[in-house]
Amino acid sequence: MFGINGPEFILLLIIGLLVIGPSRLPEYTQKLANIVKEVRRMASGAREQIKDEVGIDIDDVDWKKYDPRQYDPRRIIKEALLEDDTKPVSAGAPAAVANAEERPPARVVERLPAGEAAPFDSEAT
């Protein structure tokens, strides 16, 4: 907590007691208790607001899934390069037939008759 270890915290507590004095100590402990209660109330309010707006409970979220340290670009590229994305050819079909099925259909080009102007849309950009 703020880089303070146990003995340093106790020393600060004793110095605080001497500076504040026994007459004002109950007042300051009440103020500290009120601050802690307010912080807890704000935290629970923020949790409820997130639950209402997002629609999920924070406790149900798998935070490890969103950890950016788990995404290694080298591993992702390696897996993508080693991934076999070719379709297996069935045993009964010849290779030429399998390749013909994979090709896209031929493009049909329509030609305008000689002398006819191409269609023009004045509103197109």
trRosetta pair geometry for C-beta under 8 A, 3 or more apart (Angstrom, degrees):
i j d omega theta_ij theta_ji phi_ij phi_ji
1 4 5.9 -42 86 49 81 94
1 9 7.8 51 71 -86 120 131
4 8 4.8 -132 -161 95 84 122
4 9 5.1 107 140 -66 118 85
4 12 7.2 -31 -155 -2 144 143
5 8 5.3 88 54 17 68 106
5 9 7.0 -129 101 -10 31 94
6 9 5.8 -62 -149 33 27 110
6 10 6.5 22 159 -16 65 105
7 10 5.7 -53 -147 36 35 111
7 11 6.3 36 154 -20 67 105
8 11 5.6 -54 -149 37 33 113
8 12 6.4 32 153 -18 66 104
9 12 5.8 -54 -148 37 32 109
9 13 6.3 35 151 -22 64 106
10 13 5.5 -53 -148 35 32 116
10 14 6.5 32 153 -18 65 103
11 14 5.8 -53 -149 35 32 109
11 15 6.4 30 153 -16 65 106
12 15 5.7 -53 -145 39 33 110
12 16 6.1 38 153 -23 65 106
13 16 5.6 -53 -148 35 29 114
13 17 6.5 32 153 -21 63 103
14 17 5.7 -51 -150 33 32 112
14 18 6.6 29 153 -16 64 105
15 18 5.8 -56 -151 38 33 110
15 19 6.2 28 154 -17 68 108
16 19 5.8 -57 -141 39 31 107
16 20 5.9 20 164 -11 68 111
17 20 6.2 -57 -135 44 25 102
17 21 8.0 124 168 -56 50 12
17 22 7.9 30 -177 -70 88 64
17 25 6.8 23 -135 -102 75 124
18 21 7.5 22 178 -72 27 52
20 24 5.1 -125 175 83 86 107
20 25 5.5 108 119 -82 124 69
20 28 5.7 -75 -147 7 145 156
21 24 5.5 65 68 25 92 94
21 25 6.9 -134 95 -37 43 88
22 25 5.4 -35 -141 0 35 126
24 27 5.2 -57 -166 41 65 118
24 28 5.9 56 142 -19 88 107
25 28 6.0 -63 -145 41 31 104
25 29 6.2 28 160 -18 68 108
26 29 5.8 -56 -142 38 31 109
26 30 6.4 34 157 -20 65 105
27 30 5.9 -59 -155 34 28 111
27 31 6.6 27 149 -18 64 106
28 31 5.4 -48 -146 35 38 114
28 32 6.3 41 153 -20 66 103
29 32 5.6 -50 -147 36 34 114
29 33 6.4 38 152 -20 64 104
30 33 5.6 -52 -147 36 33 113
30 34 6.4 34 153 -19 64 104
31 34 5.7 -54 -149 36 32 112
31 35 6.5 34 152 -21 65 104
32 35 5.7 -51 -149 33 32 112
32 36 6.5 32 153 -18 64 104
33 36 5.8 -54 -149 36 32 111
33 37 6.4 32 153 -18 65 106
34 37 5.7 -54 -147 38 32 112
34 38 6.3 34 154 -21 65 107
35 38 5.7 -55 -148 36 30 112
35 39 6.4 31 154 -19 65 105
36 39 5.8 -53 -148 35 31 111
36 40 6.5 31 154 -17 64 106
37 40 5.8 -57 -150 38 31 111
37 41 6.3 31 153 -20 66 107
38 41 5.6 -54 -146 36 31 112
38 42 6.3 32 155 -19 65 105
39 42 5.8 -53 -147 36 31 111
39 43 6.4 31 153 -20 64 106
40 43 5.7 -55 -147 36 31 111
40 44 6.4 24 157 -13 66 106
41 44 6.0 -57 -146 40 30 105
41 45 6.1 32 153 -21 64 109
42 45 5.5 -56 -146 38 30 114
42 46 6.3 32 155 -21 65 103
43 46 5.8 -51 -147 34 30 110
43 47 6.5 32 152 -20 63 105
44 47 5.4 -49 -147 35 36 115
44 48 6.4 35 153 -17 66 104
45 48 5.8 -54 -147 38 31 109
45 49 6.2 33 154 -21 65 107
46 49 5.6 -53 -145 36 32 113
46 50 6.4 33 155 -19 65 104
47 50 6.0 -54 -151 35 29 110
47 51 6.4 29 151 -19 63 108
47 58 6.0 -87 -144 3 92 137
48 51 5.5 -54 -147 37 33 113
48 52 6.2 32 154 -19 67 106
49 52 5.8 -54 -146 37 31 110
49 53 6.1 17 160 -9 66 112
50 53 6.1 -62 -139 45 27 101
50 54 5.5 -4 174 9 68 118
50 58 6.3 48 100 -60 137 109
51 54 6.8 -61 -120 52 17 89
51 55 7.4 71 179 -104 48 9
51 56 6.9 -115 -129 81 61 32
51 57 5.8 21 -117 -100 111 55
51 58 7.1 -85 -69 -20 89 82
52 55 7.7 7 175 -71 17 49
56 60 6.0 -124 180 70 94 117
56 61 6.3 88 136 -64 132 96
57 60 4.5 81 69 2 94 108
57 61 7.6 -155 93 -21 53 80
58 61 5.9 -44 -159 11 41 116
61 66 8.0 -11 166 -2 111 129
62 65 4.5 61 106 -6 106 115
62 66 7.8 140 100 -5 66 86
63 66 5.9 -64 -159 43 48 103
63 67 6.9 72 143 -50 71 90
64 67 5.4 -29 -155 -7 43 122
64 70 7.4 78 171 -42 76 146
67 70 5.0 82 88 -10 99 105
68 71 5.9 -55 -164 30 54 109
71 76 6.8 13 -168 -44 82 129
72 75 4.1 66 81 10 109 110
72 76 6.7 173 85 -13 56 84
73 76 5.6 -56 -145 38 35 112
73 77 6.2 31 159 -16 69 106
74 77 6.0 -57 -147 39 28 107
74 78 6.1 29 155 -20 64 110
75 78 5.6 -55 -145 38 30 113
75 79 6.3 29 158 -17 65 107
76 79 6.0 -56 -148 37 27 108
76 80 6.4 26 153 -18 63 109
77 80 5.6 -57 -147 38 32 111
77 81 6.2 27 156 -17 67 107
78 81 6.0 -58 -146 38 28 106
78 82 6.2 12 161 -6 65 114
79 82 6.1 -64 -138 47 27 101
79 83 6.2 47 156 -47 63 100
80 83 5.7 -39 -148 7 29 120
87 98 8.0 -162 96 -177 109 111
87 102 7.2 -179 37 -92 131 121
89 93 6.4 -125 179 77 89 102
89 95 6.2 -14 -145 -107 164 66
89 98 4.4 -23 -126 -112 104 171
90 93 4.8 67 67 14 99 107
90 98 7.2 177 26 -90 74 118
93 97 4.9 -115 -177 81 102 124
93 98 5.3 118 118 -56 124 93
94 97 5.0 93 62 7 81 102
94 98 7.2 -149 97 -5 42 89
95 98 5.6 -58 -148 38 36 113
95 99 6.3 33 156 -18 69 106
96 99 5.9 -55 -148 38 30 108
96 100 6.4 33 153 -23 64 106
97 100 5.6 -52 -147 33 33 113
97 101 6.7 35 153 -21 63 103
98 101 5.9 -53 -155 31 32 112
98 102 6.9 27 151 -17 62 107
99 102 5.7 -58 -152 35 37 111
99 103 6.8 44 153 -31 67 100
100 103 6.0 -46 -152 20 35 114
112 116 4.7 -133 169 76 112 114
112 118 6.5 -127 -35 -90 159 66
113 116 4.9 74 64 -7 82 125
117 120 7.3 -38 144 -16 113 110
121 124 3.9 72 91 -13 115 114
